[in-house]
Amino acid sequence: MPTFDYQAQDANGRRCRGQQEADSPRHARQLLRERGLLPTQLKSVRGQPGTSNGSNRSAGLKASELALLTLQLSTLIQAGLPLEEALRAVAAQSDKRRVSNLLAAVRSRVMEGYDLASALAGFPKAFPDMFRASIAAGERSGHLGPVLEQLAEYTEARQQARQKIQLALVYPLILLFASLAIVGGLLGYVVPDVVKVFVNNGQALPLLTQGLIAVSEALQRHGWLLLLGLAGLALLVRWALARPAVRWRWHVWLLQAPLIGGVLKAMEASRFASTLALLGKSAVPLVDALEIAAAVIGNLPIRARMGEVARSVREGGTLTRGLERSGDIPPLMLHMIASGERAGELDSMLARAAEQQEKTLAARIALVVSLFEPAMLVIMGAIVLLIVMAILLPILSLNQLVN
């Protein structure tokens, strides 16, 4: 059924806007009048749902948007509303046109006879594999509402963890860019004016001062070339990382890098365990859950090793043994997973292991940030010290000549 965006006035003269499904524009106006609204503008939504080339099909969702609409949908379904009405209500409540259109497209597919998981499969960028697999398991078991609630909690927790990492990196990045700006300002504007006095007097300058003058002149004359070179380098790195072989080697190097490698391993282990725990609670079979959880991992070597774990479990091996051979799961997590596997409480132990790993990850990130900040201050201090010495050395030489 087509969807129309409308702007209207209610009985009190207040303006409102939203979406209305109807067979035609005339039918849409009639439905709006029945609701006590006087339509002032009505137009059809572009990229109607159900078409293979619709714009909604390539639309993505932010983690916060996905968590919010999942929680709203869970609340309405657990309150007893039919799925079609719940989707329409969530679409109407959304303030963002993109989200409303996406939900209207999902609702249209549901009304065509698709189940919710199949309807969401038409929009893979908005609803990832893990999300769709959990919903499919919830529909099979008849517990869609609780599964949606778990998905909302999981998505919100992932978003909060991502925000913590971003907030932890804000100050070091500000410090880095401020340091570069200060050094660039000193070399580009302050140093030339100060040193010009000694150059005009014909005084012999120390090597450090001559080098500083050369760097300053190079920045003044060819600074734009430096910026173009950095932009070209960024494009070249982006192009190279798009190639699978180069990206694989880059990911291998990141795992071996000091400090960063440990943080990356802890991050991927936490993501793997929390995703696997959610899929297990949603009654997804272990082998399928392992394959989906492996696909969620961003680092290619770890993803490949987790795929081997899924294959070993499919062939009859235990999860603990496969994870131990991979070498990517910390020992404490392995012990917790092994105890949960023996006691038949794998899902709850995976959730506890993920929570414990997130605490460890937060501590490691705090350690890296705490080391980065004084390192930046030391480097910045050393650069400023060199600039000051390059300026003071000619002054000291001139004083000695005068004496």
N, C-alpha and C positions, 0 to 999 in steps of 0.2 A: 504494500500500500504506500503511495507517495507521501512524503513528508513536506510540510510547508512551514517556513519561518514567518511569524506574524508579529506585527506591532499593533496594539489595540489600547482602548481606554475602557476602564471599568465603570461601574455605576456612579462612582464618586469622582470621575473625571481624571483619575490617575493613570498614567501611561504604564503599560507593561509589555513584555515581549516574551516569546517562547516558540514552541513548535507544536504543530497540530497535524495529525495524520488524517487523511481524507481521500476519497476517491477522485476528487476534482477540486479546483479552487472554489467553485460555488458551494460544494459540500463542506469545505473547510470553513467558509464564512458562516454557513448555517450552524455548524457545530459551535463556533465561537459565540454566535449570538445566543445560542441555547445556554451557554455558560455565563451569560450576562456581560459579554465583552463586545465592544464595537470596534471591529477591525479597521485600521487605517492604512495598513500596508501588508501585503501578502505576496510571498514569492516561493517558488519551489526550491527545495534543497538540491544543490548540484551534486552530481556523483551519487545518484540514488543507490541504496543498498541493493545487493543482489547482483550487481553487474560486476563482471570480472575485471574491468579496468577502472573502477570507481576510485576517487581520490582517497576515500576512507581506508582503502585497502593498504595504502602505504603510510598511513598515519601511525605515529607512535604515542605512547603515554609515558609521562614522568612517573617515577616510583610513588610520589605523593598522590598523584591523581589516581593511579591504579589502586593504591591502598584505600583511598576514600571511597571510590565507587564500589570496590569489593565489600567494604564494611557496610555501606548503605544497602547493597543488594542482599547481603547476608541478613541484615536486620529485617528487611521487608519479607524475605522468603520465610524466615523463622516465625514471622508474625502471621503467616498463613496466606499471603498474597500469591496468586499464580505468577509464574515466571514472566509471562508476557507483560502483566501489569507492573510487576516490580521493575522490569527494564524500562518501561515507559516512565515510571515515577522518577527513577534515578536520572534518566535523560532530561526530564523536565526540571529537576533540581539543580542541574549543573549550570554554572555561570559561563562556562567556556563552550563556544559554538563547536569547536573541534570535537570535544568529548561528547557533546549531545548528538552530533551527527554520527559518531562512531557507535554509540549505544543504540541509536535508531536503526542503524544498519544491522547490528546484531539482533535486535528485536524483530526486524523484518525477516531475517533468516529463520529465527525461531518460529515465527508465524507460518513460514513455509513448510514446517514439519521437521526441521533440524533440532537435535538436542543442543543444549547450551555449549558443550565442548566442541561439537562440530561447527556450530555457528561462530565460535571464537576462532576456530582454525582458519577461517577466511581472512583473519587479520593478525598474522604472526608477529608483526613488529610491535603491536600493542599488547598482545597476550602471549608470553613466551611458552615454550614447550612444557616447562614445569607447571605453570599455571593451568594450562589446558589438561594435562594429565591428572592433576589433582581433582579438577572439576569433573572429568570423565569418571574417575573412581567414585567421587561423591554421588554422581547421578546413578551409577550402577548399584551402590549400596543404599540409596534412598536417604542419604544424610548430606544433601547439598548445602543446607544452611550452615551446619557446623564446619564443613570443609571450607566454605567461603570465609567464615570467621577466622579460621586458622590461616588462610591465605592472606587475609587483611593484616593479621598480626605479624606474619612473616615478612610481608612487603614493607610494613612500617618499621620493623626492626632493622631490615636491610637499609632502608633509607636513613634511619637514625645513625647506624654505624658508618654509612658513607659521609654523613654530615659531620660526624665527629672527626673523621680523618681530614676532611676538607678544612674544618675549623682549626685543627692542629697545624695545618700547613699554611694558614693565612699569614701569621706573623713572620715566619721565615721567608716567605715569598716577598712580603712587603719590605723586609730588611734587605733582601737581595736586590730588588729593583731600586730601592732608595740608595743603596751603596753604589750601584752602577751609575745612577743619575748624579750623585755627588762627585764621583771620580770624573765622569764625563764633563761636568760643569767646571771642575778645577782645571782639567787639562785643556778644555776648549776656550775658556774665558779668563780665568784668574792667572794661570801660569804665564801665558804670553805677555800680559800687561806688566807683570812683575819683572820678568826676565828681560823685557825690552830695554829696561834702564841699563842693565849691564852690557847688553849687546851694543847699544848706542855709544857707550863709553869706550868700546874697544877692549874691554877687559877679557883676559883669557878665562874661559869657563871650565869648570871641572867636567869630567866625563859623564858623571851622573846628571848634571844640568844639561849638557849637550844632548844626552839621550832623551831627557824629558822634553826638551824643545822639539826634537825630531818627532816624538810621539804626538805632541800637541799640534804641530804643523800638519802632520798626516791626518789627524782627526778633523782639522779645519778644512783641509783641501779635499780629502777623500772620504769624509764621514758618510756621505750618501752612498758611496760604493760599498762601504762596510755594511750598511743597512740592507742594500740589495743583495749582498753576498749572504748575509744571515737569512734573509727571506728565501733565497734560492736554496740554501742548505736545508732549511726547514721543509721545503717542497721535495727536495731530493730524499730526505729521510722518510718523509711520508710515502713517497713512491716506492722506496726500497722496502719499507715495512709491509707494503701491500703484497709483496712477493713472498710466497710461503716459505721458501728456503731461508731467506734473509730474516724473516720474522721468527722462524724457529731458532736460528742461531742467537738472535737478540734475546729471546726468552730464556735460552740456556744461559747466556751471560748474566742476565738479571738474577737468576737463581744462584749463581756462583759469586755474585758481588757481595762484598762485606756489608753488614747491617741491612742493606736493601733485600738481599736474598732471604734472610730469616723472616723479615716482615712479610714478604710476598708469600712465602710458604705458609706462614701462620694465617694469612688472609684467605688463601685458597683452601686450606684445611677447614677453616671455620665455615666458609661458604658451602663446601661439599657436605659437611656434617649436618648443617642446618637444613639444607635442601633435602638431603636424604631422610632426615627425621620428619620433615613435613610430608613428604611423599609416603613414608611408611604409615604415618597417622591417617593419611587419606586412603589407606588400603590399596595403594599401588603395589604390584608385585615387586619383590626385591630386585630382581634382575632388571626390570624396566626402570625402576627407581635409580639404580646405579648408572644406567646409560644416560638418563636424563640429568642426574646430578653431575656426571662427568662432562656433559655438554655445557653446563653452566660455568665451568671453570674457564678462566680467561687465559691462563698460561698454557701454551701448547704442549710442552713436554709432560707437565702434570696431567693435562687432559688425556693424553695418549696412555699414560700409565694407569689412570683410573678406568679407561676403557678396557685395558688388559684385566683389571680387577673384575669388571663386569663379566668378561668372557670366562674368567676362571670360576666365578660363582655359578655361571650358567652351566659349566661343565661339572659341577658338583662340589667345588671347593668351598671353604668357609670364607666369610667376609674378612675376618681378622687376619687370616693367613694371606689373603690377597693384598690387603692394605699393608701388611708387614713387609711383603716383598717389594711393594712399590717404593717404600722409603720416604714417602711424602707426608705421612701422618705422624705427629709427635708421639713419643712413648706413652704419655699420660692418656691421650685420647685412645690409643690402641688398647690399653688396659681397660678403660671404661667400655669401649665397644665390645671387647672380648667378654667381659662380665655380663653385659647386656645380652649378648648372643647366647651365652650359656644359660642365663636365667629366663630367656624368652621375653625380655623387655628391651629389645634393641632400639625401638623408637624413642623411648624415654631416655635411655642412656645416650643415644646420639644427640638428643636435644641438650642434655646436660654437658656432654662433651663440647658441643658447639658453643654453649654459653661460657664454659671455662676457657675455651680457645679465644673467644672474643675478648675476655679480660686479659689474657696473655698478649693478644695482639695490641690492645690499647696500651699496655705497659711498654711493649717494644716500640710502638710509634712515639710514645712520650720520650723514650730513651734516644731515639734517632733525632727527634726535634731538639731535645736538650743538648745534644752534641753539635747539631748544626748551627744553633744560634751563637755559641761562643766561638765556633770556628769562623763564622762569617765576621764576627766582631774583630777577631785576631787578624784575618786577612785584610779587612777594611783598615784597621789600624796600621798594618804594615805598609799598605799602599799610601796612606796619608803621610806616614813617617817618611817614606821615600820622597814624596813631593816636597815636604817641608825641608828635608835635608838638601834637596836639589836647589831650593831657593836660598837657604841659609849659608851654604858653602861659599857662594860668591861674595856674600856680605861679610863673612869672616875673613876671606882673603883680602877684601878691600880694607877692612879695619887693620889688618896686619901691615899692608902697604902704607897706610896713613901713619901708623905708629913708627 
